[in-house]
C-alpha cells in the first residue's frame, strides 16, 4: 500500500492518527484507570487527525481541501480548493483516502451504539466527538468533490469567461504561494 502511494507519509499519518485514537479508546483501560487522561488524549488525537486530514492528507492524496469562513455579517461561506486538471491523482491513494474517510465515522457510530447500550455514557462523549469530527471531514470532502466535478464539467463544456478568469487568478495565486508552501509540503 505504501509502496504504490505517491505520498506514503501522508497516507501513514491518515491511518496512524485514526488507528491510534481507536486503539486508545478500545485499549486505554488496560494501561490506566484514569478516564480524564484517556479522554484528553483521545480528544487531542482526534483533533490532530481532523486537522491533518482536512489540511494535508486530503490535499496530497486526492487534491482537495476545504474550509469554512465566517463573514462579517455572520454568514458562513464554504471554500473549496481542488487540484489542477492536468495533475493526475494516484488511484491507490484516492481509494484508500475515501475508504478511510467513510469507514471512520461508521466505526465510531458502531462504538457509540455499544457505549450507549452498555451504559458507558462518559465514554460516549469521546465517541460523539469522534463521530462529529469524522462526519465534518466527510461532508466537507463530499462537497469539495462535488464542487470540483461541477467546475470541471463547466470547463469541459466551454465555461464562461468569469470561470476562466477565476481559474487564471487562482493559478496565479497558487504559483505565487506554491513556491514556498508547495515546496514545504510536496516532499513526497
N, CA, C and O of each residue as an XYZ file, in Angstrom:
752
protein
N       0.827     -1.187      0.000
C       0.000      0.000      0.000
C       0.877      1.258      0.000
O       0.614      2.194     -0.755
N       1.908      1.284      0.837
C       2.752      2.472      0.911
C       3.731      2.543     -0.259
O       4.199      3.625     -0.611
N       4.039      1.403     -0.857
C       4.982      1.390     -1.976
C       4.377      1.982     -3.238
O       5.094      2.576     -4.043
N       3.069      1.833     -3.427
C       2.415      2.375     -4.621
C       1.878      3.783     -4.401
O       1.366      4.404     -5.331
N       1.990      4.281     -3.197
C       1.461      5.604     -2.872
C       2.377      6.700     -3.394
O       3.601      6.563     -3.389
N       1.769      7.780     -3.840
C       2.534      8.958     -4.254
C       3.014      9.753     -3.042
O       4.033     10.441     -3.105
N       2.277      9.655     -1.948
C       2.605     10.365     -0.713
C       2.472      9.412      0.469
O       1.498      9.493      1.218
N       3.435      8.512      0.647
C       3.305      7.499      1.703
C       3.273      8.083      3.112
O       2.638      7.509      3.996
N       3.944      9.208      3.338
C       3.944      9.813      4.665
C       2.553     10.351      5.018
O       2.090     10.181      6.146
N       1.893     10.995      4.062
C       0.533     11.484      4.297
C      -0.421     10.317      4.520
O      -1.312     10.392      5.366
N      -0.239      9.256      3.773
C      -1.072      8.067      3.932
C      -0.839      7.418      5.297
O      -1.784      6.970      5.948
N       0.416      7.371      5.723
C       0.743      6.809      7.031
C       0.051      7.579      8.145
O      -0.558      6.978      9.030
N       0.140      8.909      8.109
C      -0.477      9.707      9.171
C      -2.002      9.674      9.101
O      -2.668      9.778     10.131
N      -2.560      9.530      7.903
C      -4.010      9.365      7.777
C      -4.473      8.139      8.564
O      -5.458      8.193      9.301
N      -3.758      7.058      8.399
C      -4.123      5.799      9.066
C      -3.668      5.790     10.521
O      -4.385      5.303     11.395
N      -2.479      6.330     10.782
C      -1.899      6.286     12.116
C      -2.746      7.023     13.152
O      -3.035      6.469     14.213
N      -3.148      8.258     12.862
C      -3.921      9.022     13.844
C      -5.283      8.386     14.100
O      -5.728      8.316     15.246
N      -5.940      7.926     13.053
C      -7.249      7.289     13.236
C      -7.115      5.985     14.022
O      -7.913      5.697     14.914
N      -6.100      5.209     13.678
C      -5.873      3.952     14.388
C      -5.464      4.167     15.830
O      -5.878      3.416     16.714
N      -4.659      5.181     16.074
C      -4.223      5.455     17.442
C      -5.392      5.908     18.308
O      -5.488      5.505     19.467
N      -6.275      6.734     17.770
C      -7.447      7.175     18.531
C      -8.364      5.989     18.842
O      -8.835      5.839     19.969
N      -8.611      5.156     17.840
C      -9.442      3.966     18.065
C      -8.791      3.019     19.065
O      -9.456      2.503     19.964
N      -7.493      2.793     18.906
C      -6.771      1.903     19.817
C      -6.775      2.411     21.244
O      -6.965      1.637     22.183
N      -6.568      3.704     21.411
C      -6.583      4.281     22.751
C      -7.967      4.173     23.375
O      -8.093      3.893     24.568
N      -9.000      4.392     22.576
C     -10.370      4.268     23.081
C     -10.664      2.825     23.503
O     -11.234      2.588     24.568
N     -10.275      1.875     22.668
C     -10.601      0.474     22.938
C      -9.695     -0.171     23.980
O     -10.148     -1.013     24.756
N      -8.419      0.213     24.006
C      -7.451     -0.479     24.861
C      -6.893      0.376     25.989
O      -6.060     -0.099     26.761
N      -7.332      1.622     26.103
C      -6.790      2.521     27.103
C      -6.972      2.053     28.535
O      -6.123      2.322     29.385
N      -8.069      1.355     28.817
C      -8.320      0.877     30.179
C      -7.334     -0.194     30.630
O      -7.192     -0.435     31.829
N      -6.659     -0.832     29.698
C      -5.655     -1.831     30.078
C      -4.404     -1.179     30.656
O      -3.649     -1.823     31.385
N      -4.181      0.099     30.334
C      -2.979      0.790     30.775
C      -3.220      1.722     31.958
O      -2.323      1.927     32.776
N      -4.423      2.287     32.056
C      -4.730      3.198     33.157
C      -6.236      3.205     33.417
O      -7.045      2.942     32.527
N      -6.580      3.513     34.656
C      -7.987      3.639     35.020
C      -8.428      5.108     35.032
O      -9.572      5.413     35.368
N      -7.536      5.994     34.673
C      -7.805      7.423     34.700
C      -8.582      7.827     33.444
O      -7.994      7.998     32.376
N      -9.904      7.978     33.573
C     -10.738      8.324     32.428
C     -10.407      9.701     31.880
O     -10.420      9.905     30.666
N     -10.112     10.649     32.761
C      -9.840     12.019     32.318
C      -8.602     12.036     31.410
O      -8.598     12.719     30.386
N      -7.581     11.307     31.772
C      -6.378     11.224     30.947
C      -6.694     10.621     29.578
O      -6.258     11.136     28.549
N      -7.443      9.541     29.576
C      -7.812      8.901     28.311
C      -8.696      9.814     27.471
O      -8.538      9.877     26.252
N      -9.615     10.514     28.102
C     -10.492     11.447     27.393
C      -9.675     12.553     26.724
O      -9.855     12.837     25.539
N      -8.782     13.169     27.487
C      -7.975     14.272     26.953
C      -7.084     13.784     25.818
O      -6.989     14.442     24.781
N      -6.432     12.638     26.001
C      -5.569     12.105     24.948
C      -6.359     11.763     23.683
O      -5.926     12.077     22.574
N      -7.511     11.123     23.848
C      -8.339     10.783     22.684
C      -8.798     12.024     21.945
O      -8.730     12.074     20.716
N      -9.262     13.026     22.674
C      -9.743     14.248     22.029
C      -8.596     14.975     21.331
O      -8.784     15.501     20.234
N      -7.430     15.016     21.934
C      -6.279     15.644     21.283
C      -5.893     14.907     19.999
O      -5.628     15.538     18.976
N      -5.862     13.594     20.049
C      -5.524     12.807     18.858
C      -6.590     13.000     17.781
O      -6.264     13.134     16.601
N      -7.850     13.015     18.179
C      -8.930     13.234     17.203
C      -8.837     14.626     16.578
O      -9.107     14.788     15.388
N      -8.459     15.620     17.363
C      -8.317     16.979     16.827
C      -7.143     17.063     15.850
O      -7.255     17.690     14.796
N      -6.027     16.439     16.195
C      -4.878     16.425     15.296
C      -5.225     15.658     14.022
O      -4.833     16.063     12.927
N      -5.950     14.563     14.160
C      -6.387     13.793     12.993
C      -7.288     14.632     12.098
O      -7.114     14.643     10.879
N      -8.240     15.328     12.687
C      -9.148     16.182     11.918
C      -8.360     17.216     11.121
O      -8.580     17.388      9.922
N      -7.445     17.900     11.796
C      -6.657     18.938     11.139
C      -5.780     18.349     10.031
O      -5.688     18.916      8.942
N      -5.146     17.228     10.306
C      -4.257     16.600      9.326
C      -5.024     16.163      8.089
O      -4.580     16.404      6.966
N      -6.179     15.519      8.285
C      -6.975     15.076      7.143
C      -7.470     16.275      6.351
O      -7.412     16.273      5.121
N      -7.951     17.286      7.036
C      -8.543     18.447      6.372
C      -7.515     19.269      5.608
O      -7.808     19.756      4.515
N      -6.335     19.431      6.153
C      -5.376     20.354      5.565
C      -4.219     19.708      4.806
O      -3.645     20.343      3.921
N      -3.866     18.481      5.123
C      -2.690     17.887      4.491
C      -3.038     16.636      3.701
O      -2.788     16.576      2.497
N      -3.611     15.638      4.361
C      -3.864     14.357      3.693
C      -4.785     14.509      2.501
O      -4.508     13.949      1.440
N      -5.859     15.242      2.642
C      -6.797     15.423      1.538
C      -6.177     16.142      0.361
O      -6.448     15.807     -0.792
N      -5.344     17.131      0.648
C      -4.714     17.887     -0.429
C      -3.688     17.030     -1.163
O      -3.605     17.072     -2.390
N      -2.915     16.263     -0.425
C      -1.879     15.456     -1.061
C      -2.428     14.189     -1.716
O      -1.982     13.814     -2.800
N      -3.385     13.529     -1.074
C      -3.837     12.227     -1.569
C      -4.905     12.333     -2.656
O      -4.903     11.528     -3.587
N      -5.813     13.297     -2.566
C      -6.877     13.416     -3.576
C      -6.937     14.798     -4.221
O      -7.769     15.036     -5.097
N      -6.074     15.699     -3.801
C      -6.040     17.019     -4.420
C      -7.186     17.923     -4.029
O      -7.547     18.822     -4.789
N      -7.767     17.706     -2.858
C      -8.901     18.518     -2.402
C      -8.604     19.111     -1.029
O      -7.895     18.517     -0.217
N      -9.160     20.287     -0.790
C      -9.088     20.900      0.534
C     -10.291     21.806      0.702
O     -10.745     22.414     -0.267
N     -10.808     21.904      1.900
C     -11.989     22.725      2.160
C     -11.805     23.465      3.468
O     -11.033     23.058      4.336
N     -12.529     24.553      3.585
C     -12.620     25.265      4.850
C     -13.866     26.123      4.835
O     -14.499     26.321      3.798
N     -14.196     26.618      5.989
C     -15.403     27.414      6.170
C     -14.994     28.741      6.774
O     -14.313     28.785      7.799
N     -15.409     29.819      6.139
C     -15.115     31.155      6.662
C     -16.403     31.823      7.105
O     -17.445     31.688      6.463
N     -16.315     32.539      8.203
C     -17.464     33.302      8.699
C     -17.266     34.755      8.269
O     -16.260     35.382      8.601
N     -18.236     35.272      7.532
C     -18.175     36.653      7.045
C     -18.486     37.619      8.175
O     -18.893     37.211      9.262
N     -18.291     38.894      7.908
C     -18.554     39.922      8.921
C     -20.019     39.976      9.319
O     -20.337     40.325     10.456
N     -20.922     39.631      8.392
C     -22.350     39.660      8.718
C     -22.810     38.396      9.437
O     -23.993     38.262      9.749
N     -21.890     37.467      9.704
C     -22.223     36.259     10.458
C     -22.588     35.053      9.608
O     -22.813     33.968     10.143
N     -22.649     35.226      8.295
C     -22.966     34.088      7.427
C     -21.714     33.264      7.158
O     -20.591     33.763      7.227
N     -21.934     32.001      6.853
C     -20.831     31.086      6.562
C     -20.626     30.960      5.068
O     -21.579     30.988      4.290
N     -19.378     30.823      4.678
C     -19.042     30.592      3.278
C     -18.107     29.389      3.205
O     -17.027     29.393      3.795
N     -18.533     28.365      2.477
C     -17.694     27.185      2.256
C     -16.766     27.499      1.104
O     -17.198     27.973      0.054
N     -15.494     27.233      1.306
C     -14.498     27.464      0.269
C     -13.844     26.124     -0.060
O     -13.406     25.391      0.827
N     -13.790     25.826     -1.356
C     -13.256     24.551     -1.816
C     -12.056     24.791     -2.707
O     -12.053     25.688     -3.551
N     -11.046     23.980     -2.506
C      -9.835     24.058     -3.302
C      -9.621     22.693     -3.933
O      -9.746     21.669     -3.262
N      -9.302     22.676     -5.209
C      -9.064     21.394     -5.879
C      -7.826     21.480     -6.745
O      -7.371     22.561     -7.118
N      -7.306     20.333     -7.045
C      -6.083     20.241     -7.834
C      -6.335     20.685     -9.268
O      -7.476     20.786     -9.720
N      -5.252     20.942     -9.960
C      -5.314     21.275    -11.375
C      -5.704     20.019    -12.155
O      -5.309     18.909    -11.797
N      -6.466     20.201    -13.200
C      -6.949     19.081    -14.009
C      -5.788     18.287    -14.604
O      -5.899     17.074    -14.784
N      -4.689     18.950    -14.908
C      -3.566     18.275    -15.553
C      -2.762     17.397    -14.595
O      -1.934     16.603    -15.043
N      -2.989     17.523    -13.287
C      -2.261     16.716    -12.304
C      -3.106     15.503    -11.942
O      -4.151     15.649    -11.308
N      -2.674     14.313    -12.334
C      -3.477     13.125    -12.027
C      -3.352     12.727    -10.555
O      -2.340     12.991     -9.906
N      -4.399     12.092    -10.050
C      -4.416     11.589     -8.685
C      -4.070     10.100     -8.713
O      -4.553      9.361     -9.571
N      -3.244      9.674     -7.785
C      -2.905      8.264     -7.654
C      -4.173      7.519     -7.232
O      -4.755      7.836     -6.194
N      -4.606      6.536     -8.021
C      -5.865      5.838     -7.723
C      -5.796      5.062     -6.417
O      -6.799      4.942     -5.715
N      -4.630      4.538     -6.088
C      -4.482      3.814     -4.820
C      -4.669      4.762     -3.639
O      -5.383      4.446     -2.688
N      -4.019      5.933     -3.708
C      -4.172      6.938     -2.653
C      -5.622      7.378     -2.516
O      -6.148      7.485     -1.408
N      -6.260      7.631     -3.651
C      -7.643      8.082     -3.649
C      -8.571      7.035     -3.037
O      -9.420      7.357     -2.206
N      -8.406      5.803     -3.446
C      -9.266      4.729     -2.937
C      -9.091      4.551     -1.427
O     -10.075      4.385     -0.707
N      -7.865      4.584     -0.953
C      -7.616      4.427      0.488
C      -8.160      5.629      1.257
O      -8.770      5.468      2.314
N      -7.941      6.830      0.728
C      -8.425      8.043      1.395
C      -9.937      8.002      1.572
O     -10.439      8.217      2.676
N     -10.675      7.726      0.481
C     -12.133      7.737      0.559
C     -12.644      6.581      1.417
O     -13.630      6.743      2.135
N     -12.000      5.427      1.357
C     -12.421      4.294      2.195
C     -12.261      4.634      3.671
O     -13.167      4.403      4.472
N     -11.114      5.180      4.021
C     -10.871      5.551      5.420
C     -11.813      6.664      5.848
O     -12.316      6.660      6.972
N     -12.053      7.614      4.956
C     -12.927      8.736      5.286
C     -14.361      8.276      5.567
O     -15.014      8.803      6.468
N     -14.853      7.296      4.800
C     -16.201      6.768      5.030
C     -16.245      5.786      6.196
O     -17.220      5.760      6.946
N     -15.198      4.981      6.354
C     -15.208      3.929      7.376
C     -15.089      4.472      8.793
O     -15.685      3.927      9.722
N     -14.329      5.534      8.959
C     -14.081      6.036     10.315
C     -15.361      6.464     11.044
O     -15.579      6.002     12.164
N     -16.221      7.322     10.473
C     -17.453      7.656     11.196
C     -18.363      6.437     11.405
O     -19.080      6.360     12.402
N     -18.330      5.491     10.464
C     -19.155      4.286     10.621
C     -18.678      3.456     11.809
O     -19.491      2.974     12.598
N     -17.380      3.290     11.937
C     -16.833      2.523     13.064
C     -17.142      3.219     14.384
O     -17.574      2.580     15.343
N     -16.920      4.530     14.430
C     -17.209      5.269     15.656
C     -18.703      5.250     15.978
O     -19.079      5.245     17.150
N     -19.550      5.241     14.965
C     -21.001      5.153     15.217
C     -21.370      3.808     15.831
O     -22.215      3.742     16.723
N     -20.744      2.747     15.361
C     -20.974      1.429     15.978
C     -20.508      1.429     17.435
O     -21.168      0.859     18.304
N     -19.375      2.066     17.695
C     -18.891      2.159     19.072
C     -19.819      3.018     19.930
O     -19.925      2.793     21.135
N     -20.490      3.995     19.326
C     -21.468      4.802     20.064
C     -22.647      3.947     20.498
O     -23.134      4.077     21.621
N     -23.101      3.078     19.616
C     -24.216      2.185     19.957
C     -23.811      1.250     21.093
O     -24.580      1.020     22.026
N     -22.598      0.715     21.003
C     -22.107     -0.183     22.054
C     -21.993      0.555     23.382
O     -22.403      0.030     24.417
N     -21.442      1.765     23.365
C     -21.292      2.546     24.595
C     -22.649      2.906     25.187
O     -22.816      2.899     26.407
N     -23.609      3.218     24.340
C     -24.932      3.584     24.826
C     -25.620      2.392     25.491
O     -26.148      2.516     26.596
N     -25.616      1.245     24.822
C     -26.310      0.085     25.369
C     -25.566     -0.578     26.525
O     -26.173     -1.320     27.297
N     -24.282     -0.328     26.657
C     -23.566     -0.839     27.821
C     -23.546      0.182     28.952
O     -22.885     -0.023     29.969
N     -24.281      1.291     28.768
C     -24.457      2.341     29.777
C     -23.130      2.983     30.194
O     -22.942      3.339     31.357
N     -22.222      3.124     29.240
C     -20.941      3.795     29.481
C     -21.028      5.201     28.877
O     -20.407      5.498     27.856
N     -21.808      6.048     29.532
C     -22.128      7.359     28.971
C     -20.926      8.300     28.929
O     -20.853      9.152     28.044
N     -19.983      8.168     29.860
C     -18.809      9.028     29.800
C     -17.951      8.689     28.582
O     -17.351      9.579     27.979
N     -17.889      7.404     28.215
C     -17.156      7.000     27.016
C     -17.899      7.427     25.748
O     -17.299      7.600     24.687
N     -19.187      7.588     25.880
C     -19.986      8.038     24.752
C     -19.597      9.459     24.327
O     -19.744      9.811     23.156
N     -19.108     10.268     25.256
C     -18.649     11.619     24.924
C     -17.495     11.580     23.922
O     -17.473     12.352     22.963
N     -16.545     10.686     24.146
C     -15.414     10.551     23.222
C     -15.916     10.138     21.846
O     -15.473     10.670     20.829
N     -16.837      9.195     21.822
C     -17.342      8.673     20.558
C     -18.117      9.755     19.805
O     -18.003      9.861     18.583
N     -18.894     10.548     20.518
C     -19.649     11.625     19.865
C     -18.692     12.633     19.231
O     -18.918     13.078     18.106
N     -17.634     12.993     19.941
C     -16.641     13.911     19.387
C     -16.006     13.306     18.135
O     -15.827     13.997     17.133
N     -15.668     12.022     18.191
C     -15.056     11.350     17.034
C     -16.010     11.309     15.844
O     -15.594     11.529     14.706
N     -17.282     11.028     16.100
C     -18.268     10.972     15.013
C     -18.448     12.355     14.395
O     -18.505     12.483     13.172
N     -18.538     13.375     15.217
C     -18.740     14.739     14.710
C     -17.542     15.189     13.867
O     -17.726     15.744     12.784
N     -16.330     14.957     14.349
C     -15.155     15.373     13.590
C     -15.008     14.567     12.296
O     -14.691     15.129     11.248
N     -15.237     13.264     12.368
C     -15.154     12.433     11.167
C     -16.229     12.783     10.153
O     -15.966     12.830      8.952
N     -17.436     13.027     10.637
C     -18.533     13.393      9.736
C     -18.309     14.776      9.124
O     -18.664     15.003      7.967
N     -17.726     15.697      9.882
C     -17.433     17.030      9.340
C     -16.436     16.933      8.190
O     -16.614     17.574      7.154
N     -15.390     16.134      8.372
C     -14.438     15.937      7.279
C     -15.096     15.257      6.089
O     -14.844     15.626      4.942
N     -15.933     14.271      6.356
C     -16.609     13.556      5.276
C     -17.518     14.496      4.481
O     -17.480     14.498      3.250
N     -18.322     15.281      5.165
C     -19.228     16.218      4.484
C     -18.428     17.279      3.734
O     -18.764     17.626      2.602
N     -17.380     17.790      4.356
C     -16.545     18.795      3.690
C     -15.928     18.263      2.412
O     -15.928     18.949      1.391
N     -15.402     17.045      2.456
C     -14.781     16.480      1.257
C     -15.809     16.057      0.217
O     -15.529     16.114     -0.981
N     -16.987     15.638      0.647
C     -18.034     15.336     -0.329
C     -18.432     16.596     -1.094
O     -18.567     16.574     -2.318
N     -18.620     17.698     -0.358
C     -18.967     18.966     -1.008
C     -17.832     19.455     -1.902
O     -18.066     19.977     -2.992
N     -16.617     19.281     -1.434
C     -15.461     19.696     -2.210
C     -15.362     18.891     -3.501
O     -15.088     19.450     -4.563
N     -15.583     17.589     -3.416
C     -15.543     16.723     -4.599
C     -16.663     17.093     -5.570
O     -16.458     17.128     -6.783
N     -17.837     17.366     -5.028
C     -18.977     17.764     -5.868
C     -18.687     19.095     -6.567
O     -18.983     19.251     -7.752
N     -18.113     20.044     -5.843
C     -17.769     21.339     -6.421
C     -16.695     21.187     -7.497
O     -16.758     21.840     -8.538
N     -15.712     20.326     -7.243
C     -14.654     20.096     -8.219
C     -15.219     19.513     -9.513
O     -14.866     19.964    -10.602
N     -16.094     18.515     -9.398
C     -16.689     17.907    -10.589
C     -17.550     18.912    -11.348
O     -17.569     18.911    -12.579
N     -18.263     19.772    -10.615
C     -19.093     20.782    -11.260
C     -18.232     21.774    -12.035
O     -18.573     22.143    -13.159
N     -17.124     22.207    -11.447
C     -16.232     23.150    -12.133
C     -15.569     22.506    -13.341
O     -15.413     23.154    -14.376
N     -15.175     21.238    -13.228
C     -14.555     20.554    -14.366
C     -15.562     20.376    -15.498
O     -15.207     20.506    -16.670
N     -16.812     20.081    -15.157
C     -17.846     19.941    -16.193
C     -18.109     21.276    -16.884
O     -18.296     21.321    -18.100
N     -18.125     22.372    -16.107
C     -18.305     23.690    -16.698
C     -17.149     24.030    -17.621
O     -17.349     24.597    -18.694
N     -15.945     23.686    -17.205
C     -14.776     23.955    -18.020
C     -14.793     23.116    -19.292
O     -14.471     23.610    -20.373
N     -15.170     21.841    -19.160
C     -15.204     20.943    -20.319
C     -16.287     21.350    -21.309
O     -16.132     21.137    -22.512
N     -17.375     21.927    -20.828
C     -18.460     22.321    -21.727
C     -18.330     23.762    -22.198
O     -19.310     24.374    -22.623
N     -17.122     24.300    -22.123
C     -16.906     25.666    -22.608
C     -17.428     26.695    -21.646
O     -18.232     27.546    -22.028
N     -16.993     26.640    -20.405
C     -17.471     27.514    -19.344
C     -17.333     28.986    -19.661
O     -16.686     29.367    -20.637
N     -17.928     29.787    -18.854
C     -17.992     31.230    -19.090
C     -16.630     31.879    -18.896
O     -15.702     31.268    -18.367
N     -16.530     33.108    -19.327
C     -15.285     33.862    -19.196
C     -14.956     34.128    -17.735
O     -13.785     34.193    -17.362
N     -15.989     34.283    -16.902
C     -15.730     34.537    -15.481
C     -15.121     33.311    -14.822
O     -14.282     33.442    -13.931
N     -15.528     32.127    -15.246
C     -14.930     30.908    -14.702
C     -13.467     30.835    -15.093
O     -12.620     30.483    -14.272
N     -13.161     31.169    -16.353
C     -11.785     31.129    -16.822
C     -10.935     32.168    -16.111
O      -9.805     31.876    -15.720
N     -11.459     33.377    -15.936
C     -10.681     34.409    -15.253
C     -10.467     34.031    -13.794
O      -9.411     34.315    -13.228
N     -11.458     33.395    -13.186
C     -11.296     32.920    -11.811
C     -10.239     31.838    -11.709
O      -9.457     31.807    -10.759
N     -10.219     30.955    -12.687
C      -9.213     29.894    -12.676
C      -7.822     30.461    -12.917
O      -6.859     30.019    -12.290
N      -7.700     31.447    -13.830
C      -6.405     32.054    -14.106
C      -5.892     32.768    -12.862
O      -4.719     32.631    -12.516
N      -6.747     33.526    -12.183
C      -6.307     34.207    -10.968
C      -5.971     33.200     -9.878
O      -5.044     33.422     -9.099
N      -6.710     32.100     -9.811
C      -6.389     31.048     -8.846
C      -5.063     30.400     -9.143
O      -4.290     30.117     -8.227
N      -4.782     30.157    -10.419
C      -3.495     29.575    -10.800
C      -2.348     30.529    -10.513
O      -1.270     30.101    -10.100
N      -2.574     31.824    -10.731
C      -1.529     32.812    -10.445
C      -1.236     32.860     -8.950
O      -0.074     32.892     -8.546
N      -2.290     32.865     -8.124
C      -2.055     32.908     -6.679
C      -1.423     31.613     -6.206
O      -0.583     31.635     -5.307
N      -1.807     30.477     -6.794
C      -1.168     29.207     -6.444
C       0.298     29.211     -6.843
O       1.131     28.662     -6.122
N       0.630     29.816     -7.972
C       2.025     29.876     -8.404
C       2.853     30.714     -7.442
O       3.996     30.376     -7.138
N       2.258     31.830     -6.957
C       2.979     32.691     -6.032
C       3.139     32.051     -4.665
O       4.238     32.035     -4.111
N       2.046     31.522     -4.115
C       2.117     30.922     -2.782
C       2.682     29.521     -2.825
O       3.238     29.044     -1.835
N       2.547     28.851     -3.963
C       3.036     27.480     -4.077
C       4.545     27.392     -4.050
O       5.096     26.322     -3.790
N       5.236     28.513     -4.317
C       6.689     28.487     -4.296
C       7.219     28.095     -2.935
O       8.028     27.172     -2.831
N       6.783     28.776     -1.888
C       7.259     28.488     -0.546
C       6.474     27.346      0.083
O       7.051     26.365      0.551
N       5.158     27.485      0.088
C       4.313     26.487      0.739
C       4.351     25.162     -0.001
O       4.430     24.103      0.621
N       4.296     25.216     -1.325
C       4.287     23.994     -2.123
C       5.552     23.192     -1.956
O       5.499     21.964     -1.881
N       6.708     23.864     -1.896
C       7.965     23.130     -1.704
C       8.012     22.465     -0.347
O       8.567     21.375     -0.213
N       7.437     23.102      0.666
C       7.456     22.523      2.013
C       6.624     21.259      2.095
O       7.056     20.280      2.703
N       5.425     21.253      1.491
C       4.509     20.124      1.598
C       4.697     19.094      0.499
O       4.205     17.975      0.645
N       5.364     19.401     -0.565
C       5.489     18.493     -1.689
C       6.824     17.756     -1.659
O       7.577     17.784     -2.632
N       7.110     17.107     -0.557
C       8.375     16.391     -0.420
C       8.199     14.900     -0.601
O       9.100     14.132     -0.261
N       7.041     14.458     -1.139
C       6.778     13.028     -1.337
C       7.311     12.588     -2.606
O       7.189     11.413     -2.953
